[in-house]
Amino acid sequence: MAEVYGFEARLAAIYPDNNNVRPKIRQQLQVLRDMGWLAFNGRGTYRRAT
């Protein structure tokens, strides 16, 4: 998650009206997990699903 959060400032600049960038990042990671693209390893770590 720390690696993905590194994009927070860039995303906040692209979407200045979004005051919830970090929660949106978490939400999208969960969506990708639910779609089978990512696997959740626990404690805030994800990996690409195989």
mmCIF file as Biopython writes it, N, C-alpha, C and O atoms, coordinates in Angstrom:
data_model
#
loop_
_atom_site.group_PDB
_atom_site.id
_atom_site.type_symbol
_atom_site.label_atom_id
_atom_site.label_alt_id
_atom_site.label_comp_id
_atom_site.label_asym_id
_atom_site.label_entity_id
_atom_site.label_seq_id
_atom_site.pdbx_PDB_ins_code
_atom_site.Cartn_x
_atom_site.Cartn_y
_atom_site.Cartn_z
_atom_site.occupancy
_atom_site.B_iso_or_equiv
_atom_site.auth_seq_id
_atom_site.auth_asym_id
_atom_site.pdbx_PDB_model_num
ATOM 1   N N  . MET A ? 1  ? 0.822   -1.185  0.000   1.0 0.0 1  A 1 
ATOM 2   C CA . MET A ? 1  ? 0.000   0.000   0.000   1.0 0.0 1  A 1 
ATOM 3   C C  . MET A ? 1  ? 0.868   1.251   0.000   1.0 0.0 1  A 1 
ATOM 4   O O  . MET A ? 1  ? 0.512   2.262   -0.605  1.0 0.0 1  A 1 
ATOM 5   N N  . ALA A ? 2  ? 2.002   1.178   0.677   1.0 0.0 2  A 1 
ATOM 6   C CA . ALA A ? 2  ? 2.874   2.348   0.730   1.0 0.0 2  A 1 
ATOM 7   C C  . ALA A ? 2  ? 3.320   2.743   -0.674  1.0 0.0 2  A 1 
ATOM 8   O O  . ALA A ? 2  ? 3.424   3.930   -0.986  1.0 0.0 2  A 1 
ATOM 9   N N  . GLU A ? 3  ? 3.580   1.760   -1.510  1.0 0.0 3  A 1 
ATOM 10  C CA . GLU A ? 3  ? 4.005   2.057   -2.883  1.0 0.0 3  A 1 
ATOM 11  C C  . GLU A ? 3  ? 2.889   2.763   -3.654  1.0 0.0 3  A 1 
ATOM 12  O O  . GLU A ? 3  ? 3.147   3.719   -4.385  1.0 0.0 3  A 1 
ATOM 13  N N  . VAL A ? 4  ? 1.675   2.302   -3.494  1.0 0.0 4  A 1 
ATOM 14  C CA . VAL A ? 4  ? 0.539   2.911   -4.185  1.0 0.0 4  A 1 
ATOM 15  C C  . VAL A ? 4  ? 0.249   4.297   -3.619  1.0 0.0 4  A 1 
ATOM 16  O O  . VAL A ? 4  ? -0.082  5.220   -4.362  1.0 0.0 4  A 1 
ATOM 17  N N  . TYR A ? 5  ? 0.376   4.438   -2.300  1.0 0.0 5  A 1 
ATOM 18  C CA . TYR A ? 5  ? 0.152   5.749   -1.691  1.0 0.0 5  A 1 
ATOM 19  C C  . TYR A ? 5  ? 1.167   6.779   -2.182  1.0 0.0 5  A 1 
ATOM 20  O O  . TYR A ? 5  ? 0.939   7.979   -2.031  1.0 0.0 5  A 1 
ATOM 21  N N  . GLY A ? 6  ? 2.267   6.345   -2.756  1.0 0.0 6  A 1 
ATOM 22  C CA . GLY A ? 6  ? 3.237   7.260   -3.345  1.0 0.0 6  A 1 
ATOM 23  C C  . GLY A ? 6  ? 2.643   8.078   -4.484  1.0 0.0 6  A 1 
ATOM 24  O O  . GLY A ? 6  ? 3.193   9.115   -4.853  1.0 0.0 6  A 1 
ATOM 25  N N  . PHE A ? 7  ? 1.534   7.623   -5.040  1.0 0.0 7  A 1 
ATOM 26  C CA . PHE A ? 7  ? 0.861   8.332   -6.127  1.0 0.0 7  A 1 
ATOM 27  C C  . PHE A ? 7  ? -0.212  9.283   -5.628  1.0 0.0 7  A 1 
ATOM 28  O O  . PHE A ? 7  ? -0.871  9.950   -6.426  1.0 0.0 7  A 1 
ATOM 29  N N  . GLU A ? 8  ? -0.393  9.350   -4.321  1.0 0.0 8  A 1 
ATOM 30  C CA . GLU A ? 8  ? -1.473  10.157  -3.748  1.0 0.0 8  A 1 
ATOM 31  C C  . GLU A ? 8  ? -1.392  11.624  -4.165  1.0 0.0 8  A 1 
ATOM 32  O O  . GLU A ? 8  ? -2.402  12.200  -4.566  1.0 0.0 8  A 1 
ATOM 33  N N  . ALA A ? 9  ? -0.237  12.226  -4.080  1.0 0.0 9  A 1 
ATOM 34  C CA . ALA A ? 9  ? -0.101  13.646  -4.416  1.0 0.0 9  A 1 
ATOM 35  C C  . ALA A ? 9  ? -0.416  13.892  -5.894  1.0 0.0 9  A 1 
ATOM 36  O O  . ALA A ? 9  ? -1.068  14.877  -6.242  1.0 0.0 9  A 1 
ATOM 37  N N  . ARG A ? 10 ? 0.050   12.995  -6.750  1.0 0.0 10 A 1 
ATOM 38  C CA . ARG A ? 10 ? -0.208  13.143  -8.186  1.0 0.0 10 A 1 
ATOM 39  C C  . ARG A ? 10 ? -1.709  13.018  -8.473  1.0 0.0 10 A 1 
ATOM 40  O O  . ARG A ? 10 ? -2.266  13.792  -9.252  1.0 0.0 10 A 1 
ATOM 41  N N  . LEU A ? 11 ? -2.349  12.049  -7.845  1.0 0.0 11 A 1 
ATOM 42  C CA . LEU A ? 11 ? -3.789  11.877  -8.053  1.0 0.0 11 A 1 
ATOM 43  C C  . LEU A ? 11 ? -4.570  13.054  -7.481  1.0 0.0 11 A 1 
ATOM 44  O O  . LEU A ? 11 ? -5.561  13.483  -8.071  1.0 0.0 11 A 1 
ATOM 45  N N  . ALA A ? 12 ? -4.137  13.577  -6.342  1.0 0.0 12 A 1 
ATOM 46  C CA . ALA A ? 12 ? -4.801  14.747  -5.752  1.0 0.0 12 A 1 
ATOM 47  C C  . ALA A ? 12 ? -4.684  15.957  -6.683  1.0 0.0 12 A 1 
ATOM 48  O O  . ALA A ? 12 ? -5.601  16.775  -6.753  1.0 0.0 12 A 1 
ATOM 49  N N  . ALA A ? 13 ? -3.565  16.073  -7.393  1.0 0.0 13 A 1 
ATOM 50  C CA . ALA A ? 13 ? -3.399  17.185  -8.333  1.0 0.0 13 A 1 
ATOM 51  C C  . ALA A ? 13 ? -4.291  17.006  -9.562  1.0 0.0 13 A 1 
ATOM 52  O O  . ALA A ? 13 ? -4.819  17.978  -10.103 1.0 0.0 13 A 1 
ATOM 53  N N  . ILE A ? 14 ? -4.454  15.762  -9.994  1.0 0.0 14 A 1 
ATOM 54  C CA . ILE A ? 14 ? -5.291  15.483  -11.164 1.0 0.0 14 A 1 
ATOM 55  C C  . ILE A ? 14 ? -6.765  15.662  -10.823 1.0 0.0 14 A 1 
ATOM 56  O O  . ILE A ? 14 ? -7.544  16.135  -11.651 1.0 0.0 14 A 1 
ATOM 57  N N  . TYR A ? 15 ? -7.150  15.284  -9.599  1.0 0.0 15 A 1 
ATOM 58  C CA . TYR A ? 15 ? -8.541  15.353  -9.146  1.0 0.0 15 A 1 
ATOM 59  C C  . TYR A ? 15 ? -8.643  16.275  -7.926  1.0 0.0 15 A 1 
ATOM 60  O O  . TYR A ? 15 ? -8.833  15.798  -6.807  1.0 0.0 15 A 1 
ATOM 61  N N  . PRO A ? 16 ? -8.518  17.583  -8.131  1.0 0.0 16 A 1 
ATOM 62  C CA . PRO A ? 16 ? -8.469  18.515  -6.994  1.0 0.0 16 A 1 
ATOM 63  C C  . PRO A ? 16 ? -9.759  18.568  -6.181  1.0 0.0 16 A 1 
ATOM 64  O O  . PRO A ? 16 ? -9.717  18.971  -5.019  1.0 0.0 16 A 1 
ATOM 65  N N  . ASP A ? 17 ? -10.889 18.183  -6.737  1.0 0.0 17 A 1 
ATOM 66  C CA . ASP A ? 17 ? -12.152 18.211  -5.991  1.0 0.0 17 A 1 
ATOM 67  C C  . ASP A ? 17 ? -12.359 16.976  -5.128  1.0 0.0 17 A 1 
ATOM 68  O O  . ASP A ? 17 ? -13.297 16.922  -4.333  1.0 0.0 17 A 1 
ATOM 69  N N  . ASN A ? 18 ? -11.486 15.984  -5.280  1.0 0.0 18 A 1 
ATOM 70  C CA . ASN A ? 18 ? -11.605 14.758  -4.486  1.0 0.0 18 A 1 
ATOM 71  C C  . ASN A ? 18 ? -10.812 14.943  -3.194  1.0 0.0 18 A 1 
ATOM 72  O O  . ASN A ? 18 ? -9.582  14.998  -3.208  1.0 0.0 18 A 1 
ATOM 73  N N  . ASN A ? 19 ? -11.530 15.038  -2.087  1.0 0.0 19 A 1 
ATOM 74  C CA . ASN A ? 19 ? -10.890 15.207  -0.779  1.0 0.0 19 A 1 
ATOM 75  C C  . ASN A ? 19 ? -10.617 13.876  -0.098  1.0 0.0 19 A 1 
ATOM 76  O O  . ASN A ? 19 ? -10.187 13.841  1.055   1.0 0.0 19 A 1 
ATOM 77  N N  . ASN A ? 20 ? -10.865 12.788  -0.802  1.0 0.0 20 A 1 
ATOM 78  C CA . ASN A ? 20 ? -10.729 11.460  -0.221  1.0 0.0 20 A 1 
ATOM 79  C C  . ASN A ? 20 ? -9.881  10.560  -1.107  1.0 0.0 20 A 1 
ATOM 80  O O  . ASN A ? 20 ? -10.286 9.442   -1.427  1.0 0.0 20 A 1 
ATOM 81  N N  . VAL A ? 21 ? -8.720  11.033  -1.502  1.0 0.0 21 A 1 
ATOM 82  C CA . VAL A ? 21 ? -7.875  10.283  -2.425  1.0 0.0 21 A 1 
ATOM 83  C C  . VAL A ? 21 ? -7.407  8.969   -1.798  1.0 0.0 21 A 1 
ATOM 84  O O  . VAL A ? 21 ? -7.481  7.920   -2.438  1.0 0.0 21 A 1 
ATOM 85  N N  . ARG A ? 22 ? -6.935  9.014   -0.577  1.0 0.0 22 A 1 
ATOM 86  C CA . ARG A ? 22 ? -6.413  7.798   0.062   1.0 0.0 22 A 1 
ATOM 87  C C  . ARG A ? 22 ? -7.507  6.728   0.234   1.0 0.0 22 A 1 
ATOM 88  O O  . ARG A ? 22 ? -7.265  5.560   -0.071  1.0 0.0 22 A 1 
ATOM 89  N N  . PRO A ? 23 ? -8.696  7.100   0.712   1.0 0.0 23 A 1 
ATOM 90  C CA . PRO A ? 23 ? -9.748  6.078   0.781   1.0 0.0 23 A 1 
ATOM 91  C C  . PRO A ? 23 ? -10.131 5.537   -0.593  1.0 0.0 23 A 1 
ATOM 92  O O  . PRO A ? 23 ? -10.468 4.360   -0.719  1.0 0.0 23 A 1 
ATOM 93  N N  . LYS A ? 24 ? -10.083 6.381   -1.624  1.0 0.0 24 A 1 
ATOM 94  C CA . LYS A ? 24 ? -10.412 5.931   -2.975  1.0 0.0 24 A 1 
ATOM 95  C C  . LYS A ? 24 ? -9.369  4.936   -3.471  1.0 0.0 24 A 1 
ATOM 96  O O  . LYS A ? 24 ? -9.708  3.972   -4.157  1.0 0.0 24 A 1 
ATOM 97  N N  . ILE A ? 25 ? -8.114  5.163   -3.133  1.0 0.0 25 A 1 
ATOM 98  C CA . ILE A ? 25 ? -7.058  4.212   -3.502  1.0 0.0 25 A 1 
ATOM 99  C C  . ILE A ? 25 ? -7.348  2.862   -2.865  1.0 0.0 25 A 1 
ATOM 100 O O  . ILE A ? 25 ? -7.290  1.830   -3.533  1.0 0.0 25 A 1 
ATOM 101 N N  . ARG A ? 26 ? -7.659  2.868   -1.577  1.0 0.0 26 A 1 
ATOM 102 C CA . ARG A ? 26 ? -7.991  1.609   -0.883  1.0 0.0 26 A 1 
ATOM 103 C C  . ARG A ? 26 ? -9.192  0.930   -1.523  1.0 0.0 26 A 1 
ATOM 104 O O  . ARG A ? 26 ? -9.201  -0.286  -1.715  1.0 0.0 26 A 1 
ATOM 105 N N  . GLN A ? 27 ? -10.207 1.724   -1.851  1.0 0.0 27 A 1 
ATOM 106 C CA . GLN A ? 27 ? -11.403 1.171   -2.460  1.0 0.0 27 A 1 
ATOM 107 C C  . GLN A ? 27 ? -11.079 0.501   -3.796  1.0 0.0 27 A 1 
ATOM 108 O O  . GLN A ? 27 ? -11.556 -0.599  -4.075  1.0 0.0 27 A 1 
ATOM 109 N N  . GLN A ? 28 ? -10.271 1.164   -4.614  1.0 0.0 28 A 1 
ATOM 110 C CA . GLN A ? 28 ? -9.949  0.609   -5.930  1.0 0.0 28 A 1 
ATOM 111 C C  . GLN A ? 28 ? -9.091  -0.644  -5.811  1.0 0.0 28 A 1 
ATOM 112 O O  . GLN A ? 28 ? -9.219  -1.562  -6.621  1.0 0.0 28 A 1 
ATOM 113 N N  . LEU A ? 29 ? -8.219  -0.691  -4.808  1.0 0.0 29 A 1 
ATOM 114 C CA . LEU A ? 29 ? -7.461  -1.923  -4.577  1.0 0.0 29 A 1 
ATOM 115 C C  . LEU A ? 29 ? -8.405  -3.067  -4.224  1.0 0.0 29 A 1 
ATOM 116 O O  . LEU A ? 29 ? -8.208  -4.198  -4.667  1.0 0.0 29 A 1 
ATOM 117 N N  . GLN A ? 30 ? -9.426  -2.772  -3.430  1.0 0.0 30 A 1 
ATOM 118 C CA . GLN A ? 30 ? -10.400 -3.791  -3.070  1.0 0.0 30 A 1 
ATOM 119 C C  . GLN A ? 30 ? -11.212 -4.236  -4.285  1.0 0.0 30 A 1 
ATOM 120 O O  . GLN A ? 30 ? -11.524 -5.418  -4.429  1.0 0.0 30 A 1 
ATOM 121 N N  . VAL A ? 31 ? -11.552 -3.291  -5.152  1.0 0.0 31 A 1 
ATOM 122 C CA . VAL A ? 31 ? -12.280 -3.629  -6.377  1.0 0.0 31 A 1 
ATOM 123 C C  . VAL A ? 31 ? -11.430 -4.547  -7.243  1.0 0.0 31 A 1 
ATOM 124 O O  . VAL A ? 31 ? -11.923 -5.552  -7.754  1.0 0.0 31 A 1 
ATOM 125 N N  . LEU A ? 32 ? -10.157 -4.206  -7.409  1.0 0.0 32 A 1 
ATOM 126 C CA . LEU A ? 32 ? -9.257  -5.048  -8.205  1.0 0.0 32 A 1 
ATOM 127 C C  . LEU A ? 32 ? -9.100  -6.431  -7.575  1.0 0.0 32 A 1 
ATOM 128 O O  . LEU A ? 32 ? -9.006  -7.434  -8.282  1.0 0.0 32 A 1 
ATOM 129 N N  . ARG A ? 33 ? -9.073  -6.480  -6.250  1.0 0.0 33 A 1 
ATOM 130 C CA . ARG A ? 33 ? -9.028  -7.765  -5.546  1.0 0.0 33 A 1 
ATOM 131 C C  . ARG A ? 33 ? -10.280 -8.580  -5.836  1.0 0.0 33 A 1 
ATOM 132 O O  . ARG A ? 33 ? -10.198 -9.769  -6.140  1.0 0.0 33 A 1 
ATOM 133 N N  . ASP A ? 34 ? -11.443 -7.934  -5.740  1.0 0.0 34 A 1 
ATOM 134 C CA . ASP A ? 34 ? -12.703 -8.626  -5.970  1.0 0.0 34 A 1 
ATOM 135 C C  . ASP A ? 34 ? -12.838 -9.106  -7.415  1.0 0.0 34 A 1 
ATOM 136 O O  . ASP A ? 34 ? -13.505 -10.106 -7.681  1.0 0.0 34 A 1 
ATOM 137 N N  . MET A ? 35 ? -12.209 -8.395  -8.340  1.0 0.0 35 A 1 
ATOM 138 C CA . MET A ? 35 ? -12.244 -8.789  -9.748  1.0 0.0 35 A 1 
ATOM 139 C C  . MET A ? 35 ? -11.236 -9.897  -10.057 1.0 0.0 35 A 1 
ATOM 140 O O  . MET A ? 35 ? -11.250 -10.474 -11.144 1.0 0.0 35 A 1 
ATOM 141 N N  . GLY A ? 36 ? -10.365 -10.186 -9.095  1.0 0.0 36 A 1 
ATOM 142 C CA . GLY A ? 36 ? -9.390  -11.247 -9.287  1.0 0.0 36 A 1 
ATOM 143 C C  . GLY A ? 36 ? -8.057  -10.795 -9.848  1.0 0.0 36 A 1 
ATOM 144 O O  . GLY A ? 36 ? -7.209  -11.630 -10.161 1.0 0.0 36 A 1 
ATOM 145 N N  . TRP A ? 37 ? -7.851  -9.495  -9.983  1.0 0.0 37 A 1 
ATOM 146 C CA . TRP A ? 37 ? -6.597  -8.971  -10.523 1.0 0.0 37 A 1 
ATOM 147 C C  . TRP A ? 37 ? -5.502  -8.914  -9.466  1.0 0.0 37 A 1 
ATOM 148 O O  . TRP A ? 37 ? -4.319  -9.055  -9.775  1.0 0.0 37 A 1 
ATOM 149 N N  . LEU A ? 38 ? -5.914  -8.704  -8.201  1.0 0.0 38 A 1 
ATOM 150 C CA . LEU A ? 38 ? -4.974  -8.631  -7.089  1.0 0.0 38 A 1 
ATOM 151 C C  . LEU A ? 38 ? -5.358  -9.648  -6.034  1.0 0.0 38 A 1 
ATOM 152 O O  . LEU A ? 38 ? -6.516  -10.054 -5.933  1.0 0.0 38 A 1 
ATOM 153 N N  . ALA A ? 39 ? -4.377  -10.052 -5.252  1.0 0.0 39 A 1 
ATOM 154 C CA . ALA A ? 39 ? -4.613  -10.911 -4.103  1.0 0.0 39 A 1 
ATOM 155 C C  . ALA A ? 39 ? -4.144  -10.155 -2.867  1.0 0.0 39 A 1 
ATOM 156 O O  . ALA A ? 39 ? -3.070  -9.554  -2.868  1.0 0.0 39 A 1 
ATOM 157 N N  . PHE A ? 40 ? -4.951  -10.189 -1.817  1.0 0.0 40 A 1 
ATOM 158 C CA . PHE A ? 40 ? -4.622  -9.514  -0.568  1.0 0.0 40 A 1 
ATOM 159 C C  . PHE A ? 40 ? -3.837  -10.474 0.306   1.0 0.0 40 A 1 
ATOM 160 O O  . PHE A ? 40 ? -4.305  -11.567 0.626   1.0 0.0 40 A 1 
ATOM 161 N N  . ASN A ? 41 ? -2.628  -10.052 0.693   1.0 0.0 41 A 1 
ATOM 162 C CA . ASN A ? 41 ? -1.762  -10.891 1.522   1.0 0.0 41 A 1 
ATOM 163 C C  . ASN A ? 41 ? -1.930  -10.611 3.003   1.0 0.0 41 A 1 
ATOM 164 O O  . ASN A ? 41 ? -1.408  -11.353 3.834   1.0 0.0 41 A 1 
ATOM 165 N N  . GLY A ? 42 ? -2.648  -9.554  3.347   1.0 0.0 42 A 1 
ATOM 166 C CA . GLY A ? 42 ? -2.818  -9.165  4.741   1.0 0.0 42 A 1 
ATOM 167 C C  . GLY A ? 42 ? -1.878  -8.037  5.107   1.0 0.0 42 A 1 
ATOM 168 O O  . GLY A ? 42 ? -0.866  -7.807  4.446   1.0 0.0 42 A 1 
ATOM 169 N N  . ARG A ? 43 ? -2.235  -7.334  6.181   1.0 0.0 43 A 1 
ATOM 170 C CA . ARG A ? 43 ? -1.423  -6.223  6.700   1.0 0.0 43 A 1 
ATOM 171 C C  . ARG A ? 43 ? -1.059  -5.196  5.637   1.0 0.0 43 A 1 
ATOM 172 O O  . ARG A ? 43 ? 0.066   -4.695  5.608   1.0 0.0 43 A 1 
ATOM 173 N N  . GLY A ? 44 ? -2.013  -4.885  4.765   1.0 0.0 44 A 1 
ATOM 174 C CA . GLY A ? 44 ? -1.814  -3.827  3.778   1.0 0.0 44 A 1 
ATOM 175 C C  . GLY A ? 44 ? -0.947  -4.190  2.592   1.0 0.0 44 A 1 
ATOM 176 O O  . GLY A ? 44 ? -0.440  -3.301  1.909   1.0 0.0 44 A 1 
ATOM 177 N N  . THR A ? 45 ? -0.766  -5.466  2.330   1.0 0.0 45 A 1 
ATOM 178 C CA . THR A ? 45 ? 0.033   -5.863  1.174   1.0 0.0 45 A 1 
ATOM 179 C C  . THR A ? 45 ? -0.830  -6.618  0.175   1.0 0.0 45 A 1 
ATOM 180 O O  . THR A ? 45 ? -1.653  -7.460  0.535   1.0 0.0 45 A 1 
ATOM 181 N N  . TYR A ? 46 ? -0.614  -6.288  -1.081  1.0 0.0 46 A 1 
ATOM 182 C CA . TYR A ? 46 ? -1.294  -6.928  -2.191  1.0 0.0 46 A 1 
ATOM 183 C C  . TYR A ? 46 ? -0.252  -7.480  -3.135  1.0 0.0 46 A 1 
ATOM 184 O O  . TYR A ? 46 ? 0.900   -7.046  -3.130  1.0 0.0 46 A 1 
ATOM 185 N N  . ARG A ? 47 ? -0.657  -8.431  -3.938  1.0 0.0 47 A 1 
ATOM 186 C CA . ARG A ? 47 ? 0.213   -8.921  -5.010  1.0 0.0 47 A 1 
ATOM 187 C C  . ARG A ? 47 ? -0.657  -9.161  -6.229  1.0 0.0 47 A 1 
ATOM 188 O O  . ARG A ? 47 ? -1.870  -9.336  -6.114  1.0 0.0 47 A 1 
ATOM 189 N N  . ARG A ? 48 ? -0.039  -9.166  -7.378  1.0 0.0 48 A 1 
ATOM 190 C CA . ARG A ? 48 ? -0.773  -9.430  -8.602  1.0 0.0 48 A 1 
ATOM 191 C C  . ARG A ? 48 ? -1.215  -10.894 -8.577  1.0 0.0 48 A 1 
ATOM 192 O O  . ARG A ? 48 ? -0.411  -11.791 -8.325  1.0 0.0 48 A 1 
ATOM 193 N N  . ALA A ? 49 ? -2.475  -11.116 -8.838  1.0 0.0 49 A 1 
ATOM 194 C CA . ALA A ? 49 ? -2.994  -12.483 -8.826  1.0 0.0 49 A 1 
ATOM 195 C C  . ALA A ? 49 ? -2.464  -13.237 -10.037 1.0 0.0 49 A 1 
ATOM 196 O O  . ALA A ? 49 ? -2.262  -12.661 -11.106 1.0 0.0 49 A 1 
ATOM 197 N N  . THR A ? 50 ? -2.247  -14.504 -9.856  1.0 0.0 50 A 1 
ATOM 198 C CA . THR A ? 50 ? -1.753  -15.319 -10.974 1.0 0.0 50 A 1 
ATOM 199 C C  . THR A ? 50 ? -2.821  -16.170 -11.550 1.0 0.0 50 A 1 
ATOM 200 O O  . THR A ? 50 ? -2.572  -16.916 -12.498 1.0 0.0 50 A 1 
#
